[in-house]
Amino acid sequence: MRIGWLCLAIVSAGVLGFGLVAVAFPADALTRADGLASIGTGLFGGLITLVPFRRRERWAWWVLWFYPVFWLVHLVARLPPGKDHVHQVVFIVLSAGGLLLPVRSFLTKQLR
């Protein structure tokens, strides 16, 4: 469980960090808007990870599947940020791993 939430917290911190950089050094208004959205996404995902996910609340596990789906779509569609796409693969692995490692903690409760 600890490794799972740490992986998800790293993804949240990465998204938040990108947002802070994009807002501080925007190339244009669209970059600043993307940065603000990323700050919100990083904070929201981080809070869900640190509070309800760590409490093993099932809804948080389902909601956090947003991260691997989001990064997979970015990778497949070759969307920004960046052109190397290595960070997207790293975020897919971290977020999917963070959700799959503690899967029994969330799905076994559902069966009760």
DSSP file (Angstrom, degrees, kcal/mol; ACC not computed):
  #  RESIDUE AA STRUCTURE BP1 BP2  ACC     N-H-->O    O-->H-N    N-H-->O    O-->H-N    TCO  KAPPA ALPHA  PHI   PSI    X-CA   Y-CA   Z-CA
    1    1 A M     >        0   0    0      0, 0.0     4,-2.5     0, 0.0     5,-0.3   0.000 360.0 360.0 360.0 -42.6    0.0    0.0    0.0
    2    2 A R  H  >  +     0   0    0      1,-0.2     4,-2.1     2,-0.2     5,-0.2   0.920 360.0  48.1 -62.6 -44.0    2.8    2.4    0.9
    3    3 A I  H  > S+     0   0    0      1,-0.2     4,-2.3     2,-0.2    -1,-0.2   0.899 110.7  54.5 -62.7 -39.2    4.6    1.9   -2.4
    4    4 A G  H  > S+     0   0    0      1,-0.2     4,-2.0     2,-0.2    -2,-0.2   0.946 111.0  41.1 -60.6 -51.7    1.2    2.4   -4.2
    5    5 A W  H  X S+     0   0    0     -4,-2.5     4,-2.2     1,-0.2    -1,-0.2   0.833 112.8  55.6 -71.2 -28.6    0.4    5.8   -2.7
    6    6 A L  H  X S+     0   0    0     -4,-2.1     4,-2.1    -5,-0.3    -1,-0.2   0.915 107.2  50.0 -66.3 -40.8    4.0    7.0   -3.0
    7    7 A C  H  X S+     0   0    0     -4,-2.3     4,-1.9     1,-0.2    -2,-0.2   0.928 113.2  46.1 -60.1 -45.1    3.9    6.2   -6.8
    8    8 A L  H  X S+     0   0    0     -4,-2.0     4,-2.3     1,-0.2    -1,-0.2   0.858 110.1  53.6 -67.4 -35.0    0.7    8.1   -7.1
    9    9 A A  H  X S+     0   0    0     -4,-2.2     4,-2.5     2,-0.2    -1,-0.2   0.865 106.6  52.9 -66.7 -35.7    2.0   11.0   -5.0
   10   10 A I  H  X S+     0   0    0     -4,-2.1     4,-2.3     2,-0.2    -2,-0.2   0.915 109.3  48.6 -64.7 -43.0    5.0   11.3   -7.3
   11   11 A V  H  X S+     0   0    0     -4,-1.9     4,-2.4     2,-0.2     5,-0.2   0.930 112.2  49.1 -62.0 -45.1    2.7   11.5  -10.3
   12   12 A S  H  X S+     0   0    0     -4,-2.3     4,-2.6     1,-0.2    -2,-0.2   0.911 111.2  49.3 -60.7 -42.8    0.7   14.2   -8.6
   13   13 A A  H  X S+     0   0    0     -4,-2.5     4,-2.9     2,-0.2    -1,-0.2   0.879 109.9  52.0 -64.9 -37.7    3.8   16.1   -7.7
   14   14 A G  H  X S+     0   0    0     -4,-2.3     4,-2.4     2,-0.2    -2,-0.2   0.917 111.8  45.3 -64.2 -43.7    5.1   15.9  -11.3
   15   15 A V  H  X S+     0   0    0     -4,-2.4     4,-2.2     2,-0.2    -2,-0.2   0.919 115.1  47.9 -65.7 -44.1    1.8   17.3  -12.7
   16   16 A L  H  X S+     0   0    0     -4,-2.6     4,-2.4    -5,-0.2    -2,-0.2   0.917 111.1  51.3 -61.7 -44.4    1.8   20.0  -10.0
   17   17 A G  H  X S+     0   0    0     -4,-2.9     4,-2.2     1,-0.2    -2,-0.2   0.908 108.8  50.3 -61.4 -43.5    5.4   20.8  -10.8
   18   18 A F  H  X S+     0   0    0     -4,-2.4     4,-2.8     1,-0.2    -1,-0.2   0.931 110.4  51.2 -58.7 -44.6    4.8   21.1  -14.5
   19   19 A G  H  X S+     0   0    0     -4,-2.2     4,-2.1     1,-0.2    -2,-0.2   0.902 108.8  50.0 -60.1 -43.0    1.8   23.4  -13.7
   20   20 A L  H  X S+     0   0    0     -4,-2.4     4,-2.2     2,-0.2    -1,-0.2   0.909 113.2  46.0 -63.3 -42.3    3.9   25.7  -11.5
   21   21 A V  H  X S+     0   0    0     -4,-2.2     4,-2.6     1,-0.2    -2,-0.2   0.916 111.9  51.5 -66.1 -43.2    6.7   26.0  -14.2
   22   22 A A  H  < S+     0   0    0     -4,-2.8    -2,-0.2     1,-0.2    -1,-0.2   0.850 113.5  44.4 -64.7 -34.2    4.1   26.6  -16.9
   23   23 A V  H  < S+     0   0    0     -4,-2.1    -1,-0.2    -5,-0.2    -2,-0.2   0.877 115.9  46.7 -76.0 -38.1    2.5   29.4  -14.9
   24   24 A A  H  < S+     0   0    0     -4,-2.2    -2,-0.2     1,-0.2    -3,-0.2   0.854 128.6  23.2 -73.0 -34.6    5.8   31.0  -13.9
   25   25 A F  S  < S+     0   0    0     -4,-2.6    -1,-0.2    -5,-0.2     2,-0.2  -0.510  82.4 177.5-130.7  64.1    7.3   30.9  -17.4
   26   26 A P        -     0   0    0      0, 0.0     3,-0.1     0, 0.0    -3,-0.1  -0.446  26.1-157.3 -76.0 141.1    4.5   30.8  -19.9
   27   27 A A  S    S-     0   0    0      1,-0.2     2,-0.3    -2,-0.2    -5,-0.0   0.796  79.3 -20.7 -78.7 -31.0    5.2   30.9  -23.6
   28   28 A D  S  > S-     0   0    0      1,-0.0     4,-1.8    -3,-0.0    -1,-0.2  -0.916  81.5 -78.7-161.3-177.3    1.7   32.2  -24.2
   29   29 A A  H  > S+     0   0    0     -2,-0.3     4,-2.4     1,-0.2     5,-0.2   0.855 124.8  55.9 -65.2 -35.2   -1.8   32.4  -22.7
   30   30 A L  H  > S+     0   0    0      2,-0.2     4,-2.6     1,-0.2    -1,-0.2   0.897 106.3  50.5 -65.0 -39.5   -2.6   28.8  -23.6
   31   31 A T  H  > S+     0   0    0      2,-0.2     4,-2.3     1,-0.2    -1,-0.2   0.902 110.1  50.1 -63.9 -40.7    0.5   27.6  -21.7
   32   32 A R  H  X S+     0   0    0     -4,-1.8     4,-2.3     2,-0.2    -2,-0.2   0.913 111.0  49.0 -64.0 -41.6   -0.5   29.6  -18.7
   33   33 A A  H  X S+     0   0    0     -4,-2.4     4,-2.3     2,-0.2    -2,-0.2   0.913 111.3  49.4 -63.9 -42.5   -4.0   28.1  -18.8
   34   34 A D  H  X S+     0   0    0     -4,-2.6     4,-2.4     1,-0.2    -1,-0.2   0.891 110.0  52.7 -61.4 -38.9   -2.6   24.6  -19.1
   35   35 A G  H  X S+     0   0    0     -4,-2.3     4,-2.3     2,-0.2    -2,-0.2   0.912 108.5  48.5 -63.3 -43.4   -0.4   25.3  -16.2
   36   36 A L  H  X S+     0   0    0     -4,-2.3     4,-2.1     2,-0.2    -2,-0.2   0.905 112.2  49.1 -64.3 -40.8   -3.3   26.4  -14.0
   37   37 A A  H  X S+     0   0    0     -4,-2.3     4,-2.5     1,-0.2    -1,-0.2   0.894 110.9  50.8 -64.2 -39.0   -5.2   23.3  -15.0
   38   38 A S  H  X S+     0   0    0     -4,-2.4     4,-3.0     2,-0.2     5,-0.2   0.883 106.8  53.7 -67.0 -38.2   -2.2   21.1  -14.2
   39   39 A I  H  X S+     0   0    0     -4,-2.3     4,-2.6     2,-0.2     5,-0.2   0.946 111.7  45.5 -59.9 -46.9   -1.8   22.8  -10.8
   40   40 A G  H  X S+     0   0    0     -4,-2.1     4,-2.8     2,-0.2     5,-0.2   0.914 114.1  48.2 -62.1 -43.4   -5.4   21.9  -10.0
   41   41 A T  H  X S+     0   0    0     -4,-2.5     4,-2.8     2,-0.2     5,-0.3   0.918 113.2  47.7 -64.5 -43.5   -5.1   18.4  -11.3
   42   42 A G  H  X S+     0   0    0     -4,-3.0     4,-2.2     2,-0.2    -2,-0.2   0.910 115.4  44.4 -64.3 -43.0   -1.9   17.8   -9.3
   43   43 A L  H  X S+     0   0    0     -4,-2.6     4,-2.7    -5,-0.2     5,-0.2   0.934 115.7  47.1 -66.6 -45.5   -3.4   19.2   -6.1
   44   44 A F  H  X S+     0   0    0     -4,-2.8     4,-2.3    -5,-0.2    -2,-0.2   0.937 115.8  44.4 -62.6 -48.2   -6.7   17.4   -6.5
   45   45 A G  H  X S+     0   0    0     -4,-2.8     4,-2.3    -5,-0.2    -1,-0.2   0.882 113.5  51.8 -63.8 -38.5   -4.9   14.0   -7.3
   46   46 A G  H  X S+     0   0    0     -4,-2.2     4,-2.8    -5,-0.3    -2,-0.2   0.911 110.3  47.3 -65.1 -42.7   -2.4   14.5   -4.5
   47   47 A L  H  X S+     0   0    0     -4,-2.7     4,-1.9     2,-0.2    -2,-0.2   0.903 112.2  49.5 -66.2 -40.6   -5.1   15.2   -1.9
   48   48 A I  H  <>S+     0   0    0     -4,-2.3     5,-2.6    -5,-0.2     6,-0.3   0.901 114.2  47.2 -63.4 -39.2   -7.1   12.2   -3.1
   49   49 A T  I  <>S+     0   0    0     -4,-2.3     5,-0.8    -5,-0.2    -2,-0.2   0.932 114.8  44.4 -65.4 -46.8   -4.0   10.1   -2.9
   50   50 A L  I  <5S+     0   0    0     -4,-2.8    -1,-0.2     3,-0.2    -2,-0.2   0.734 126.3  22.7 -77.4 -23.0   -2.9   11.3    0.6
   51   51 A V  I  X5S+     0   0    0     -4,-1.9     4,-1.3    -5,-0.2    -3,-0.2   0.780 130.1  20.3-110.5 -76.7   -6.3   11.1    2.3
   52   52 A P  I  4>S+     0   0    0      0, 0.0     5,-2.6     0, 0.0     4,-0.2   0.872 122.9  53.3 -69.6 -33.7   -9.0    8.8    1.0
   53   53 A F  I >4<S+     0   0    0     -5,-2.6     3,-1.6     1,-0.2    -4,-0.2   0.937 110.1  48.1 -63.6 -44.0   -6.7    6.5   -1.0
   54   54 A R  T 34<S+     0   0    0     -5,-0.8    -1,-0.2    -6,-0.3    -4,-0.1   0.763 107.5  56.2 -67.4 -23.4   -4.5    5.9    2.0
   55   55 A R  T 3<5S-     0   0    0     -4,-1.3    -1,-0.3     2,-0.1    -2,-0.2   0.437 117.6-118.0 -82.7   0.2   -7.7    5.2    4.0
   56   56 A R  T < 5 +     0   0    0     -3,-1.6     2,-0.6     1,-0.2    -3,-0.2   0.845  50.7 169.9  64.8  37.3   -8.5    2.5    1.4
   57   57 A E    >>< -     0   0    0     -5,-2.6     4,-1.2     1,-0.2     3,-1.0  -0.720  31.5-142.4 -80.8 122.5  -11.7    4.2    0.3
   58   58 A R  H 3> S+     0   0    0     -2,-0.6     4,-1.9     1,-0.3     3,-0.3   0.834  95.2  59.8 -57.8 -39.9  -12.7    2.4   -2.9
   59   59 A W  H 3> S+     0   0    0      1,-0.2     4,-2.6     2,-0.2    -1,-0.3   0.855 101.6  55.2 -59.5 -35.5  -14.0    5.4   -4.7
   60   60 A A  H <> S+     0   0    0     -3,-1.0     4,-2.3     2,-0.2    -1,-0.2   0.889 104.9  52.9 -66.5 -38.4  -10.5    7.0   -4.5
   61   61 A W  H  < S+     0   0    0     -4,-1.2     4,-0.4    -3,-0.3    -1,-0.2   0.931 112.4  44.9 -61.2 -45.1   -9.0    4.0   -6.2
   62   62 A W  H >< S+     0   0    0     -4,-1.9     3,-1.2     1,-0.2    -2,-0.2   0.914 112.8  50.4 -65.8 -43.5  -11.4    4.2   -9.1
   63   63 A V  H >< S+     0   0    0     -4,-2.6     3,-1.8     1,-0.3    -1,-0.2   0.875 102.4  60.8 -63.7 -37.9  -11.0    8.0   -9.4
   64   64 A L  T >< S+     0   0    0     -4,-2.3     3,-1.3     1,-0.3    -1,-0.3   0.566  79.9  83.9 -72.2  -5.9   -7.2    7.8   -9.5
   65   65 A W  T <> S+     0   0    0     -3,-1.2     4,-1.7    -4,-0.4    -1,-0.3   0.618  72.2  82.3 -66.3 -10.2   -7.4    5.6  -12.7
   66   66 A F  H <> S+     0   0    0     -3,-1.8     4,-3.1     1,-0.2    -1,-0.2   0.899  83.3  59.5 -56.8 -40.8   -7.7    9.0  -14.3
   67   67 A Y  H <> S+     0   0    0     -3,-1.3     4,-2.5     2,-0.2     5,-0.3   0.956 107.8  38.7 -60.0 -57.2   -3.9    9.3  -14.2
   68   68 A P  H  > S+     0   0    0      0, 0.0     4,-2.2     0, 0.0    -1,-0.2   0.893 119.1  49.2 -64.7 -34.8   -2.9    6.2  -16.2
   69   69 A V  H  X S+     0   0    0     -4,-1.7     4,-2.5     2,-0.2     5,-0.2   0.942 111.8  49.2 -65.6 -45.9   -5.7    6.8  -18.7
   70   70 A F  H  X S+     0   0    0     -4,-3.1     4,-2.0    -5,-0.2    -1,-0.2   0.926 115.1  43.1 -57.2 -48.6   -4.8   10.5  -19.1
   71   71 A W  H  X S+     0   0    0     -4,-2.5     4,-2.1    -5,-0.2    -1,-0.2   0.832 111.8  54.1 -72.2 -31.7   -1.1    9.7  -19.7
   72   72 A L  H  X S+     0   0    0     -4,-2.2     4,-2.9    -5,-0.3     5,-0.2   0.918 109.2  48.0 -66.7 -42.6   -1.9    6.8  -22.0
   73   73 A V  H  X S+     0   0    0     -4,-2.5     4,-2.6     1,-0.2     6,-0.2   0.917 111.3  51.3 -62.4 -42.7   -4.1    9.1  -24.2
   74   74 A H  H  <>S+     0   0    0     -4,-2.0     5,-2.5    -5,-0.2     4,-0.4   0.898 113.2  45.5 -60.4 -40.6   -1.3   11.7  -24.2
   75   75 A L  H ><5S+     0   0    0     -4,-2.1     3,-0.8     3,-0.2    -2,-0.2   0.951 115.3  44.5 -68.8 -49.6    1.2    9.1  -25.3
   76   76 A V  H 3<5S+     0   0    0     -4,-2.9    -2,-0.2     1,-0.2    -1,-0.2   0.891 119.8  41.5 -64.2 -40.7   -0.9    7.5  -28.0
   77   77 A A  T 3<5S-     0   0    0     -4,-2.6    -1,-0.2    -5,-0.2    -2,-0.2   0.443 107.4-125.9 -87.3   0.4   -2.1   10.8  -29.4
   78   78 A R  T < 5 +     0   0    0     -3,-0.8    -3,-0.2    -4,-0.4    -4,-0.1   0.911  49.4 169.0  54.6  47.0    1.4   12.3  -29.1
   79   79 A L      < -     0   0    0     -5,-2.5    -1,-0.2    -6,-0.2     6,-0.1  -0.491  24.3 -75.7 -86.8 157.6    0.1   15.2  -27.1
   80   80 A P  S    S+     0   0    0      0, 0.0     2,-0.1     0, 0.0    -1,-0.1  -0.265  78.8  92.9 -71.3 169.9    2.2   17.8  -25.2
   81   81 A P  S    S-     0   0    0      0, 0.0     4,-0.2     0, 0.0     7,-0.1   0.402 104.8 -10.1 -84.9 153.1    3.9   18.5  -22.9
   82   82 A G        -     0   0    0     -2,-0.1     0, 0.0     1,-0.1     0, 0.0   0.125  61.3-120.4  82.0 163.7    7.3   17.7  -24.3
   83   83 A K  S    S+     0   0    0     -3,-0.1    -1,-0.1     1,-0.0    -4,-0.0   0.506  99.9  67.5-115.3 -12.6    8.3   15.8  -27.5
   84   84 A D  S    S-     0   0    0      1,-0.1    -2,-0.1     4,-0.0    -1,-0.0   0.779  76.9-157.4 -82.7 -26.7   10.3   13.0  -26.0
   85   85 A H     >  +     0   0    0     -4,-0.2     4,-1.5     1,-0.1     5,-0.1   0.494  57.4 118.7  63.9   5.3    7.3   11.3  -24.3
   86   86 A V  H  > S+     0   0    0      1,-0.2     4,-2.4     2,-0.2     5,-0.2   0.914  72.1  54.4 -65.2 -41.4    9.5    9.5  -21.8
   87   87 A H  H  > S+     0   0    0      1,-0.2     4,-2.6     2,-0.2    -1,-0.2   0.851 104.7  55.2 -62.0 -32.6    7.9   11.3  -18.9
   88   88 A Q  H  > S+     0   0    0      2,-0.2     4,-2.2     1,-0.2    -1,-0.2   0.909 108.2  47.1 -67.5 -40.7    4.5   10.0  -20.1
   89   89 A V  H  X S+     0   0    0     -4,-1.5     4,-2.6     2,-0.2    -2,-0.2   0.920 112.7  50.0 -64.4 -43.0    5.7    6.4  -20.0
   90   90 A V  H  X S+     0   0    0     -4,-2.4     4,-2.8     1,-0.2    -2,-0.2   0.923 112.0  47.2 -61.3 -44.5    7.1    6.9  -16.6
   91   91 A F  H  X S+     0   0    0     -4,-2.6     4,-2.5     2,-0.2     5,-0.3   0.851 111.0  52.0 -68.3 -33.8    3.9    8.4  -15.3
   92   92 A I  H  X S+     0   0    0     -4,-2.2     4,-2.6     2,-0.2     5,-0.3   0.947 113.4  44.0 -63.9 -47.8    1.9    5.6  -16.9
   93   93 A V  H  X S+     0   0    0     -4,-2.6     4,-2.5     2,-0.2     5,-0.2   0.931 116.5  46.3 -63.6 -46.7    4.0    3.0  -15.2
   94   94 A L  H  X S+     0   0    0     -4,-2.8     4,-2.6    -5,-0.2    -2,-0.2   0.934 117.3  42.1 -62.9 -46.7    4.0    4.8  -11.8
   95   95 A S  H  X S+     0   0    0     -4,-2.5     4,-1.3     2,-0.2    -2,-0.2   0.923 117.8  44.7 -71.7 -42.0    0.3    5.5  -11.8
   96   96 A A  H  X S+     0   0    0     -4,-2.6     4,-2.5    -5,-0.3     3,-0.2   0.924 116.7  47.3 -65.7 -42.5   -0.8    2.1  -13.0
   97   97 A G  H  X S+     0   0    0     -4,-2.5     4,-2.5    -5,-0.3    -2,-0.2   0.906 108.8  54.9 -62.7 -41.6    1.7    0.4  -10.6
   98   98 A G  H  < S+     0   0    0     -4,-2.6    -1,-0.2    -5,-0.2    -2,-0.2   0.778 115.0  40.2 -63.1 -26.7    0.5    2.6   -7.8
   99   99 A L  H  < S+     0   0    0     -4,-1.3    -2,-0.2    -3,-0.2    -1,-0.2   0.792 117.2  46.5 -90.2 -31.9   -3.1    1.4   -8.4
  100  100 A L  H >< S+     0   0    0     -4,-2.5     3,-1.3     1,-0.2     4,-0.3   0.822 100.2  65.5 -83.6 -31.0   -2.3   -2.3   -9.1
  101  101 A L  T 3< S+     0   0    0     -4,-2.5     3,-0.4     1,-0.3    -1,-0.2   0.928 113.2  31.7 -58.6 -46.2    0.0   -3.0   -6.2
  102  102 A P  T >> S+     0   0    0      0, 0.0     3,-1.3     0, 0.0     4,-0.9   0.167  82.8 121.6 -96.5  22.4   -2.7   -2.4   -3.6
  103  103 A V  H X>  +     0   0    0     -3,-1.3     4,-2.8     1,-0.3     3,-0.7   0.834  69.7  57.7 -55.4 -36.9   -5.6   -3.7   -5.7
  104  104 A R  H 3> S+     0   0    0     -3,-0.4     4,-1.8    -4,-0.3     5,-0.3   0.843  99.2  59.7 -64.1 -32.5   -6.5   -6.4   -3.2
  105  105 A S  H <4 S+     0   0    0     -3,-1.3     4,-0.3     1,-0.2    -1,-0.2   0.816 115.6  34.1 -63.8 -29.3   -7.0   -3.8   -0.5
  106  106 A F  H <X S+     0   0    0     -4,-0.9     4,-0.8    -3,-0.7    -2,-0.2   0.858 121.5  42.0 -94.9 -41.3   -9.7   -2.1   -2.5
  107  107 A L  H  X S+     0   0    0     -4,-2.8     4,-0.9     1,-0.2    -3,-0.2   0.768 106.6  59.6 -84.6 -24.9  -11.4   -4.9   -4.4
  108  108 A T  H  X S+     0   0    0     -4,-1.8     4,-0.5    -5,-0.3     3,-0.3   0.838 101.9  56.0 -71.0 -30.0  -11.6   -7.5   -1.5
  109  109 A K  H >4 S+     0   0    0     -5,-0.3     3,-1.0    -4,-0.3    -1,-0.2   0.866 101.6  58.7 -64.1 -35.4  -13.6   -5.0    0.5
  110  110 A Q  H 3< S+     0   0    0     -4,-0.8    -1,-0.2     1,-0.2    -2,-0.2   0.816 100.9  55.1 -63.9 -30.9  -16.1   -4.8   -2.4
  111  111 A L  H 3<        0   0    0     -4,-0.9    -1,-0.2    -3,-0.3    -2,-0.2   0.645 360.0 360.0 -79.4 -15.2  -16.7   -8.5   -2.1
  112  112 A R    <<        0   0    0     -3,-1.0    -1,-0.2    -4,-0.5    -2,-0.2   0.478 360.0 360.0 -77.3 360.0  -17.7   -8.4    1.5
